[in-house]
Amino acid sequence: MWAIYEHKKVGKQLKALPLDVLKRYEKWKDVVSLSGPVGLKRIKGFHDEALRGDWMGYRSSRLNIQYRVIYKVERDRVLVKVVNVTPHDYRRK
């Protein structure tokens, strides 16, 4: 069982999401909590991938064609930190 922690700004971002994206995010959380990042790699629709540049060490999963969830996996713990749910804008703010 994986624990999922959301950054405090993610709550505000989730309120602004379209309903279909919010449902997809909830499904993403279900998959991660049960099987972790390995489960995301098995589901091709999420297009889970490692990020580069300023986001080195983070991963991205597709919620739909526009929205992505950016997260980081802690290596020694069973923990996933959700940093951002964004409309495909990877610039750090």
C-alpha positions as YAML, in Angstrom:
chain: A
units: angstrom
residues:
- id: 1
  name: MET
  ca: [0.00, 0.00, 0.00]
- id: 2
  name: TRP
  ca: [1.44, 3.36, -1.09]
- id: 3
  name: ALA
  ca: [0.75, 6.62, 0.76]
- id: 4
  name: ILE
  ca: [-0.09, 9.67, -1.34]
- id: 5
  name: TYR
  ca: [0.66, 13.14, -0.03]
- id: 6
  name: GLU
  ca: [-0.55, 16.21, -1.91]
- id: 7
  name: HIS
  ca: [1.20, 19.58, -1.76]
- id: 8
  name: LYS
  ca: [-0.99, 22.25, -0.17]
- id: 9
  name: LYS
  ca: [-1.49, 24.05, -3.51]
- id: 10
  name: VAL
  ca: [-2.86, 20.88, -5.15]
- id: 11
  name: GLY
  ca: [-6.16, 21.21, -3.24]
- id: 12
  name: LYS
  ca: [-6.79, 24.59, -4.83]
- id: 13
  name: GLN
  ca: [-5.80, 23.28, -8.26]
- id: 14
  name: LEU
  ca: [-8.21, 20.35, -7.94]
- id: 15
  name: LYS
  ca: [-11.15, 22.71, -7.34]
- id: 16
  name: ALA
  ca: [-10.51, 24.36, -10.71]
- id: 17
  name: LEU
  ca: [-10.29, 21.09, -12.69]
- id: 18
  name: PRO
  ca: [-13.02, 19.94, -15.07]
- id: 19
  name: LEU
  ca: [-15.07, 17.05, -13.66]
- id: 20
  name: ASP
  ca: [-13.73, 14.44, -16.09]
- id: 21
  name: VAL
  ca: [-10.12, 15.33, -15.20]
- id: 22
  name: LEU
  ca: [-10.94, 15.20, -11.49]
- id: 23
  name: LYS
  ca: [-12.41, 11.70, -11.91]
- id: 24
  name: ARG
  ca: [-9.32, 10.60, -13.82]
- id: 25
  name: TYR
  ca: [-7.11, 11.99, -11.01]
- id: 26
  name: GLU
  ca: [-9.08, 9.97, -8.46]
- id: 27
  name: LYS
  ca: [-8.56, 6.85, -10.60]
- id: 28
  name: TRP
  ca: [-4.83, 7.69, -10.79]
- id: 29
  name: LYS
  ca: [-4.70, 7.88, -7.00]
- id: 30
  name: ASP
  ca: [-6.43, 4.49, -6.72]
- id: 31
  name: VAL
  ca: [-3.88, 2.87, -9.02]
- id: 32
  name: VAL
  ca: [-0.94, 4.46, -7.20]
- id: 33
  name: SER
  ca: [-2.20, 3.59, -3.73]
- id: 34
  name: LEU
  ca: [-2.67, -0.08, -4.67]
- id: 35
  name: SER
  ca: [0.32, -0.82, -6.89]
- id: 36
  name: GLY
  ca: [2.56, 2.27, -6.89]
- id: 37
  name: PRO
  ca: [4.44, 3.60, -9.93]
- id: 38
  name: VAL
  ca: [4.76, 0.08, -11.38]
- id: 39
  name: GLY
  ca: [0.97, 0.00, -11.78]
- id: 40
  name: LEU
  ca: [1.06, 3.29, -13.67]
- id: 41
  name: LYS
  ca: [3.55, 1.90, -16.16]
- id: 42
  name: ARG
  ca: [1.20, -1.01, -16.90]
- id: 43
  name: ILE
  ca: [-1.65, 1.32, -17.85]
- id: 44
  name: LYS
  ca: [-0.63, 2.88, -21.17]
- id: 45
  name: GLY
  ca: [-3.27, 5.65, -21.00]
- id: 46
  name: PHE
  ca: [-1.41, 7.46, -18.23]
- id: 47
  name: HIS
  ca: [1.80, 7.78, -20.34]
- id: 48
  name: ASP
  ca: [3.87, 7.84, -17.15]
- id: 49
  name: GLU
  ca: [7.35, 9.27, -17.76]
- id: 50
  name: ALA
  ca: [10.37, 10.75, -16.02]
- id: 51
  name: LEU
  ca: [10.89, 14.50, -16.43]
- id: 52
  name: ARG
  ca: [14.11, 16.31, -17.30]
- id: 53
  name: GLY
  ca: [15.58, 19.76, -16.82]
- id: 54
  name: ASP
  ca: [14.23, 21.75, -13.87]
- id: 55
  name: TRP
  ca: [11.93, 18.84, -13.01]
- id: 56
  name: MET
  ca: [14.72, 16.22, -12.83]
- id: 57
  name: GLY
  ca: [13.73, 13.54, -10.29]
- id: 58
  name: TYR
  ca: [9.98, 14.04, -10.81]
- id: 59
  name: ARG
  ca: [7.57, 12.03, -12.93]
- id: 60
  name: SER
  ca: [4.52, 12.99, -14.98]
- id: 61
  name: SER
  ca: [1.32, 11.09, -15.76]
- id: 62
  name: ARG
  ca: [-1.27, 12.15, -18.31]
- id: 63
  name: LEU
  ca: [-4.80, 12.70, -17.01]
- id: 64
  name: ASN
  ca: [-6.10, 13.75, -20.42]
- id: 65
  name: ILE
  ca: [-4.62, 15.37, -23.51]
- id: 66
  name: GLN
  ca: [-4.08, 18.66, -21.65]
- id: 67
  name: TYR
  ca: [-3.73, 17.92, -17.92]
- id: 68
  name: ARG
  ca: [-0.80, 16.22, -16.19]
- id: 69
  name: VAL
  ca: [-0.09, 15.22, -12.62]
- id: 70
  name: ILE
  ca: [3.51, 15.81, -11.52]
- id: 71
  name: TYR
  ca: [4.76, 13.72, -8.63]
- id: 72
  name: LYS
  ca: [7.86, 12.40, -6.93]
- id: 73
  name: VAL
  ca: [8.49, 8.95, -5.47]
- id: 74
  name: GLU
  ca: [10.50, 8.81, -2.25]
- id: 75
  name: ARG
  ca: [12.98, 5.98, -2.66]
- id: 76
  name: ASP
  ca: [13.26, 4.66, 0.90]
- id: 77
  name: ARG
  ca: [9.61, 5.00, 1.80]
- id: 78
  name: VAL
  ca: [6.38, 3.88, 0.28]
- id: 79
  name: LEU
  ca: [5.38, 7.45, -0.48]
- id: 80
  name: VAL
  ca: [4.22, 9.45, -3.49]
- id: 81
  name: LYS
  ca: [4.26, 13.25, -3.25]
- id: 82
  name: VAL
  ca: [1.91, 14.98, -5.70]
- id: 83
  name: VAL
  ca: [3.41, 18.36, -6.47]
- id: 84
  name: ASN
  ca: [1.23, 19.73, -9.24]
- id: 85
  name: VAL
  ca: [-1.86, 19.07, -11.36]
- id: 86
  name: THR
  ca: [-1.36, 21.37, -14.29]
- id: 87
  name: PRO
  ca: [-2.54, 21.99, -17.85]
- id: 88
  name: HIS
  ca: [0.76, 20.83, -19.40]
- id: 89
  name: ASP
  ca: [2.93, 23.72, -18.22]
- id: 90
  name: TYR
  ca: [6.11, 22.28, -16.72]
- id: 91
  name: ARG
  ca: [7.76, 25.58, -15.85]
- id: 92
  name: ARG
  ca: [8.60, 25.80, -12.17]
- id: 93
  name: LYS
  ca: [6.74, 28.57, -10.35]
...
